[in-house]
Amino acid sequence: MDASEDGGRVGPDGGPPTGPVLGDVGERGVLGEVFAALADQPDDGVHVGPGDDTAYLRVRRGAVLATTDTMVLGQDWRDDWSTPQDVGVKATTQNLADIASMGGVGTGLLVTLAAHPRLPLAWARGLAEGMAWAARRTGVPVVGGDLSAAPDGVVMVGVTALGELPEGVERPVLRDGARPGDVLAVSGPLGRSGAGLAQLLDGQREGPWVDYHRRPWTDLDQGPRAALAGATSMIDVSDGLVRDADRVARASGVRVDLRPDVVDALAADLDGLSPVPARTAVLGGGEEHVLLATFAPGAPPPGWVVLGDVAGPGADGAGVWLGPDRLDPARGGWDHYGG
């Protein structure tokens, strides 16, 4: 039986589904599967969680951080590359990295799934399983969300992350605080997700960089550590090093000079890629979600890698340089409308 003989239903791999689809079980059945997958997750600070009209959370410090991101099938993931569990982890990571980039810690996640009725029920369950896995790793639970039907072929996952500043961090770290004389540092490796995407486009389906692109995971505790260490500005690398460093430079009105030897060392760590694609992955690879921050010299926390220096803007204005060359953020990284 092909997809047309099965009423037009399709599974994640483009073939017929192996079990019920969303339209078979209705909203109650979908939510039953999702709630079951989310049953084993942290609930500290959650007075009312999934299942009611609104979540009810305890706010310990009197201020709330909030951010949101949306992922769309065919635009942000492909089902022939990623499992629904992968999508759940990625959606969670990208939102909690935004909270961490302000120096904060997550307190709860709100999730929206808009999907066509022929989507397999197992896909929705897998998405929730991926988020539950991330919740256990981070201590940040899914506390509610929304479910909506969508036109044929459309699957969209939206996540809103809530957070707060931990004890000792009095104000969020913004993009606009970098100062001449600071250094630019990164909390972890760069280029893994970009390398994985390059390998996937080349037909590879296995390997550490492919795995990282499918399911990026980073040390979110580095956000509060950076804030406590006196970070003057911070951002997570979601759209590429050059594009995100340029955002800090422009917001702060400074020039950022990347150190070529450090960029080359980061590229050399990407085993399996030749030098030019490796450097491209380091400079322009998105969905990395490590943290990029500026500090006074000597202040970056242990494990952070200093990869640049901050200076006044000069005659050429704010931006990012690598050696004598000014880097154009539009020629690398990710733009939702420009690619």
TORVEXFI-970600 format. One record per residue (C-alpha): residue in three letters; residue number from 1; y, z, x. Coordinates in steps of 0.02 Angstrom, whole numbers, plus 32768, in hexadecimal, padded with zeros to 4 digits. Last residue first. Layout:
ALA, NUM, Y, Z, X .
...
//
This chain:
GLY, 339, 862F, 80D5, 83CA .
GLY, 338, 86DF, 80A8, 838F .
TYR, 337, 86D4, 80FD, 82E5 .
HIS, 336, 867C, 819F, 8312 .
ASP, 335, 86BA, 8199, 83C5 .
TRP, 334, 8640, 81C8, 844F .
GLY, 333, 8656, 81D0, 850A .
GLY, 332, 869A, 8147, 8579 .
ARG, 331, 871D, 80BD, 857D .
ALA, 330, 8795, 8112, 8502 .
PRO, 329, 87A2, 81A8, 8576 .
ASP, 328, 87F8, 813A, 85F8 .
LEU, 327, 87DF, 8186, 86A4 .
ARG, 326, 8871, 8184, 871E .
ASP, 325, 8831, 8149, 87C5 .
PRO, 324, 8865, 818C, 8870 .
GLY, 323, 87D6, 820A, 8878 .
LEU, 322, 8796, 8226, 87C9 .
TRP, 321, 882D, 8246, 875A .
VAL, 320, 8842, 8291, 86AC .
GLY, 319, 88E0, 8293, 8643 .
ALA, 318, 8990, 82D6, 862C .
GLY, 317, 8A25, 826F, 8665 .
ASP, 316, 8A31, 81E7, 86E8 .
ALA, 315, 8ACF, 822F, 8738 .
GLY, 314, 8A7F, 82D7, 875B .
PRO, 313, 8A12, 8335, 86DF .
GLY, 312, 8A0A, 83DA, 873D .
ALA, 311, 8963, 83FF, 878E .
VAL, 310, 88B6, 8437, 8759 .
ASP, 309, 881F, 8428, 87CC .
GLY, 308, 8770, 83E8, 87AC .
LEU, 307, 86B4, 8400, 87AE .
VAL, 306, 869C, 84BC, 87C2 .
VAL, 305, 85EA, 84E1, 878B .
TRP, 304, 85C8, 857A, 871F .
GLY, 303, 852F, 85E1, 874C .
PRO, 302, 858C, 8683, 8769 .
PRO, 301, 862C, 868D, 8702 .
PRO, 300, 86C5, 8625, 8731 .
ALA, 299, 8750, 8695, 877A .
GLY, 298, 875B, 865F, 8830 .
PRO, 297, 87F1, 85EE, 8812 .
ALA, 296, 8844, 8617, 876A .
PHE, 295, 87DE, 85CB, 86E0 .
THR, 294, 87CC, 852A, 867C .
ALA, 293, 873A, 850A, 8608 .
LEU, 292, 86B4, 848A, 85DC .
LEU, 291, 8621, 84CC, 8578 .
VAL, 290, 8576, 847A, 856B .
HIS, 289, 8561, 841C, 84C8 .
GLU, 288, 8513, 837E, 8515 .
GLU, 287, 8524, 8313, 847A .
GLY, 286, 8589, 8290, 84D8 .
GLY, 285, 856C, 8236, 857D .
GLY, 284, 860B, 81EF, 85C7 .
LEU, 283, 8626, 8236, 8675 .
VAL, 282, 8578, 8278, 869A .
ALA, 281, 851D, 81EA, 8641 .
THR, 280, 8589, 8168, 8699 .
ARG, 279, 8561, 81BA, 8740 .
ALA, 278, 84A8, 81AD, 8719 .
PRO, 277, 84B8, 80F8, 86DE .
VAL, 276, 850A, 80CB, 8786 .
PRO, 275, 8497, 8132, 87F5 .
SER, 274, 83ED, 80FA, 87B2 .
LEU, 273, 839E, 8168, 872D .
GLY, 272, 82F1, 81B6, 873A .
ASP, 271, 832A, 825F, 8779 .
LEU, 270, 83D4, 8294, 8737 .
ASP, 269, 83FD, 8314, 87BF .
ALA, 268, 8454, 828D, 8826 .
ALA, 267, 84D5, 827A, 879B .
LEU, 266, 8507, 8331, 87A9 .
ALA, 265, 8518, 831D, 8865 .
ASP, 264, 8582, 8280, 884E .
VAL, 263, 85F7, 82DA, 87D7 .
VAL, 262, 8603, 836A, 8853 .
ASP, 261, 862D, 82F6, 88E4 .
PRO, 260, 86AE, 8299, 887C .
ARG, 259, 8710, 8336, 8850 .
LEU, 258, 8765, 831C, 87A8 .
ASP, 257, 8822, 8327, 87AA .
VAL, 256, 886B, 8368, 8707 .
ARG, 255, 8925, 834A, 86E7 .
VAL, 254, 8981, 83BD, 8670 .
GLY, 253, 89DB, 83C0, 85C8 .
SER, 252, 8965, 8443, 857E .
ALA, 251, 8931, 83DE, 84E4 .
ARG, 250, 892E, 833F, 854C .
ALA, 249, 88C5, 8389, 85D7 .
VAL, 248, 884E, 83E2, 855F .
ARG, 247, 8832, 8343, 84FB .
ASP, 246, 881E, 82E1, 859D .
ALA, 245, 8794, 835A, 85D2 .
ASP, 244, 873D, 8331, 852E .
ARG, 243, 8747, 8274, 8544 .
VAL, 242, 871B, 827A, 85FD .
LEU, 241, 8688, 82F1, 85E9 .
GLY, 240, 863C, 829C, 8550 .
ASP, 239, 8649, 82AD, 8493 .
SER, 238, 85FA, 8357, 8473 .
VAL, 237, 8628, 83B0, 8514 .
ASP, 236, 8660, 8457, 84CD .
ILE, 235, 8716, 8488, 84E4 .
MET, 234, 8770, 8513, 8542 .
SER, 233, 881C, 8548, 857E .
THR, 232, 8860, 85DA, 85E5 .
ALA, 231, 87B6, 8629, 8605 .
GLY, 230, 87D3, 86DF, 8635 .
ALA, 229, 8726, 871B, 8665 .
LEU, 228, 8710, 876B, 85B8 .
ALA, 227, 8730, 86C1, 856A .
ALA, 226, 86B3, 866F, 85DE .
ARG, 225, 862E, 86F0, 85B5 .
PRO, 224, 8652, 86DA, 84FB .
GLY, 223, 8630, 861F, 850B .
GLN, 222, 85A0, 862F, 8586 .
ASP, 221, 8538, 8686, 8500 .
LEU, 220, 851C, 85D9, 84B4 .
ASP, 219, 84A0, 85AB, 853D .
THR, 218, 8476, 84F7, 8510 .
TRP, 217, 83FA, 8496, 84A8 .
PRO, 216, 83FB, 83DD, 8480 .
ARG, 215, 8367, 83A4, 8416 .
ARG, 214, 8353, 82E7, 8412 .
HIS, 213, 83C3, 82C8, 84A8 .
TYR, 212, 836D, 8355, 8506 .
ASP, 211, 82C0, 830F, 84E4 .
VAL, 210, 82F4, 8263, 8520 .
TRP, 209, 833A, 82B4, 85BD .
PRO, 208, 8299, 8313, 85DD .
GLY, 207, 8226, 827D, 85C6 .
GLU, 206, 81D6, 8219, 853A .
ARG, 205, 8207, 818B, 84C6 .
GLN, 204, 8243, 8106, 853F .
GLY, 203, 8279, 8060, 84F1 .
ASP, 202, 8317, 803F, 8555 .
LEU, 201, 8383, 8081, 84C6 .
LEU, 200, 831D, 8121, 84D0 .
GLN, 199, 833B, 812A, 858C .
ALA, 198, 83F7, 8116, 8578 .
LEU, 197, 83F7, 819B, 84EF .
GLY, 196, 8399, 8212, 8560 .
ALA, 195, 8413, 81F6, 85EF .
GLY, 194, 84A5, 8218, 857A .
SER, 193, 8450, 82B8, 853F .
ARG, 192, 8430, 82F4, 85F0 .
GLY, 191, 84D9, 82C0, 8637 .
LEU, 190, 851F, 8369, 8667 .
PRO, 189, 84CB, 8407, 86A4 .
GLY, 188, 850D, 84B3, 8672 .
SER, 187, 85A6, 8520, 8651 .
VAL, 186, 8629, 84A6, 8690 .
ALA, 185, 86C2, 84CE, 86F9 .
LEU, 184, 8775, 8490, 8707 .
VAL, 183, 87E0, 84EF, 8785 .
ASP, 182, 888B, 8537, 8762 .
GLY, 181, 8921, 8519, 87D5 .
PRO, 180, 8987, 84C2, 874E .
ARG, 179, 895D, 8517, 86A9 .
ALA, 178, 88DE, 84F4, 861F .
GLY, 177, 890C, 854D, 857C .
ASP, 176, 890D, 84C0, 84FC .
ARG, 175, 8855, 84B0, 84CF .
LEU, 174, 8847, 855D, 847F .
VAL, 173, 87ED, 85FD, 84B0 .
PRO, 172, 87E7, 8670, 8419 .
ARG, 171, 8841, 8718, 841F .
GLU, 170, 8811, 87CD, 8443 .
VAL, 169, 876A, 87B4, 8498 .
GLY, 168, 872C, 8863, 84C6 .
GLU, 167, 86B3, 8874, 8435 .
PRO, 166, 867B, 87CB, 83F8 .
LEU, 165, 86EB, 874B, 83A3 .
GLU, 164, 86A9, 870E, 82FC .
GLY, 163, 863F, 8684, 82B4 .
LEU, 162, 861F, 8610, 8222 .
ALA, 161, 85C7, 856A, 8236 .
THR, 160, 85D4, 84DF, 81B5 .
VAL, 159, 8547, 8461, 81BC .
GLY, 158, 853A, 83B6, 816B .
VAL, 157, 849A, 834F, 8168 .
MET, 156, 84A2, 82A0, 8120 .
VAL, 155, 8413, 822F, 80EA .
VAL, 154, 843E, 8189, 8097 .
GLY, 153, 83B8, 8105, 807B .
ASP, 152, 83D4, 80F3, 7FC1 .
PRO, 151, 8471, 8149, 7F86 .
ALA, 150, 8480, 8207, 7F93 .
ALA, 149, 8440, 829F, 7F34 .
SER, 148, 848B, 8347, 7F60 .
LEU, 147, 8452, 83EF, 7FA3 .
ASP, 146, 84CB, 8478, 7FD7 .
GLY, 145, 84D7, 8508, 8050 .
GLY, 144, 84A5, 85BB, 8070 .
VAL, 143, 8491, 8644, 80F2 .
VAL, 142, 843C, 85E6, 8181 .
PRO, 141, 8428, 866E, 8203 .
VAL, 140, 8478, 8687, 82AF .
GLY, 139, 840B, 86F2, 8323 .
THR, 138, 8413, 8666, 83A3 .
ARG, 137, 835C, 863F, 83C5 .
ARG, 136, 8321, 8676, 8318 .
ALA, 135, 83A7, 860D, 82C5 .
ALA, 134, 837B, 8577, 8330 .
TRP, 133, 82C5, 857F, 82F5 .
ALA, 132, 8303, 8595, 8242 .
MET, 131, 836F, 84FB, 8255 .
GLY, 130, 82DC, 8494, 8291 .
GLU, 129, 8270, 84D6, 8203 .
ALA, 128, 82F8, 84A9, 8185 .
LEU, 127, 82F9, 83F6, 81C2 .
GLY, 126, 823B, 83F2, 81BB .
ARG, 125, 823B, 842B, 8105 .
ALA, 124, 82B7, 83A2, 80D9 .
TRP, 123, 824A, 8323, 8131 .
ALA, 122, 81AB, 8363, 80DD .
LEU, 121, 81FB, 8341, 8033 .
PRO, 120, 81FA, 828A, 8061 .
LEU, 119, 829F, 8230, 8041 .
ARG, 118, 828A, 81C5, 7FA4 .
PRO, 117, 8314, 8222, 7F45 .
HIS, 116, 839E, 81ED, 7FBF .
ALA, 115, 83E6, 827C, 8025 .
ALA, 114, 847D, 82EE, 8030 .
LEU, 113, 844E, 838E, 808D .
THR, 112, 84D6, 8410, 80A2 .
VAL, 111, 84C0, 84A8, 8112 .
LEU, 110, 8527, 8548, 8121 .
LEU, 109, 850A, 85A7, 81C4 .
GLY, 108, 852B, 865D, 81ED .
THR, 107, 856D, 86DA, 826D .
GLY, 106, 858B, 8671, 8308 .
VAL, 105, 85D7, 86B9, 83A5 .
GLY, 104, 8684, 8692, 83E6 .
GLY, 103, 86DC, 8663, 8488 .
MET, 102, 872E, 85CE, 8433 .
SER, 101, 86AF, 8559, 8483 .
ALA, 100, 8624, 85C8, 8440 .
ILE, 99, 8655, 859E, 838C .
ASP, 98, 8654, 84E4, 83B6 .
ALA, 97, 85AB, 84F9, 840C .
LEU, 96, 856C, 854A, 836B .
ASN, 95, 8592, 84AB, 830D .
GLN, 94, 8544, 8432, 8387 .
THR, 93, 84AA, 849E, 839D .
THR, 92, 8484, 84B0, 82E4 .
ALA, 91, 848C, 83F6, 82C1 .
LYS, 90, 8422, 83D3, 835B .
VAL, 89, 839E, 8453, 832A .
GLY, 88, 838F, 8412, 8278 .
VAL, 87, 838A, 835D, 82B2 .
ASP, 86, 82FE, 8385, 832C .
GLN, 85, 829C, 83DA, 82A0 .
PRO, 84, 82B5, 833D, 8237 .
THR, 83, 825E, 82DD, 82C3 .
SER, 82, 82C4, 826A, 8331 .
TRP, 81, 82B0, 81C0, 8380 .
ASP, 80, 8265, 8152, 82F4 .
ASP, 79, 82CC, 81B8, 8279 .
ARG, 78, 836E, 8185, 82CC .
TRP, 77, 83FB, 81FF, 82E9 .
ASP, 76, 84B8, 820A, 82E2 .
GLN, 75, 84E4, 8164, 8291 .
GLY, 74, 843F, 8128, 8249 .
LEU, 73, 842A, 81C6, 81E2 .
VAL, 72, 84CF, 8224, 81D6 .
MET, 71, 84FE, 82C8, 822B .
THR, 70, 8592, 8332, 81F3 .
ASP, 69, 85EF, 83BA, 824F .
THR, 68, 864C, 8457, 8218 .
THR, 67, 86AC, 84E6, 8266 .
ALA, 66, 86E0, 8597, 8235 .
LEU, 65, 8717, 862F, 829A .
VAL, 64, 8738, 86CB, 8233 .
ALA, 63, 87A9, 8762, 824F .
GLY, 62, 8799, 881A, 821D .
ARG, 61, 8729, 8857, 82AA .
ARG, 60, 8684, 8881, 8257 .
VAL, 59, 867C, 8802, 81CB .
ARG, 58, 85E3, 8826, 8160 .
LEU, 57, 85A1, 878F, 8105 .
TYR, 56, 858D, 8762, 804E .
ALA, 55, 854B, 86B3, 802C .
THR, 54, 8583, 865B, 7F8E .
ASP, 53, 852F, 8619, 7EF1 .
ASP, 52, 848A, 8671, 7F12 .
GLY, 51, 83E9, 8634, 7F63 .
PRO, 50, 840D, 863D, 801D .
GLY, 49, 8455, 86E1, 805F .
VAL, 48, 84A7, 877C, 8014 .
HIS, 47, 84D0, 8813, 8081 .
VAL, 46, 84BA, 87B5, 8124 .
GLY, 45, 84F5, 8820, 81B8 .
ASP, 44, 844A, 881E, 820C .
ASP, 43, 83DE, 87A1, 81AF .
PRO, 42, 8384, 8748, 823C .
GLN, 41, 8308, 86BD, 820D .
ASP, 40, 8258, 86B6, 81C9 .
ALA, 39, 8274, 867E, 8115 .
LEU, 38, 82CE, 85DF, 8144 .
ALA, 37, 8237, 856D, 8130 .
ALA, 36, 820E, 85BC, 8087 .
PHE, 35, 82C3, 85A7, 804F .
VAL, 34, 82BC, 84EE, 807A .
GLU, 33, 8218, 84D0, 801F .
GLY, 32, 8253, 852A, 7F82 .
LEU, 31, 82FA, 84D0, 7F8D .
VAL, 30, 82A1, 8429, 7F86 .
GLY, 29, 8238, 845F, 7EF2 .
ARG, 28, 82CD, 849F, 7E91 .
GLU, 27, 8331, 8402, 7EB4 .
GLY, 26, 82AD, 838C, 7E73 .
VAL, 25, 81F6, 8382, 7EA5 .
ASP, 24, 81CF, 82C8, 7E9A .
GLY, 23, 8280, 828C, 7EC1 .
LEU, 22, 827E, 82E8, 7F66 .
VAL, 21, 81E2, 828C, 7FA0 .
PRO, 20, 812E, 82C8, 7F92 .
GLY, 19, 80B3, 82A8, 801F .
THR, 18, 8081, 8225, 809F .
PRO, 17, 811C, 81BC, 8087 .
PRO, 16, 810C, 80FE, 8094 .
GLY, 15, 8145, 80B0, 8137 .
GLY, 14, 81F4, 80AE, 8182 .
ASP, 13, 81CF, 8137, 8200 .
PRO, 12, 8225, 81BE, 8198 .
GLY, 11, 81C0, 818E, 80FD .
VAL, 10, 81ED, 810A, 8080 .
ARG, 9, 81E2, 80FE, 7FC3 .
GLY, 8, 8203, 8056, 7F73 .
GLY, 7, 8193, 8075, 7EDF .
ASP, 6, 80F8, 8085, 7F4A .
GLU, 5, 80D1, 7FCB, 7F41 .
SER, 4, 8177, 7FA6, 7F95 .
ALA, 3, 8150, 8020, 8021 .
ASP, 2, 80A9, 7FD0, 8048 .
MET, 1, 8000, 8000, 8000 .
//
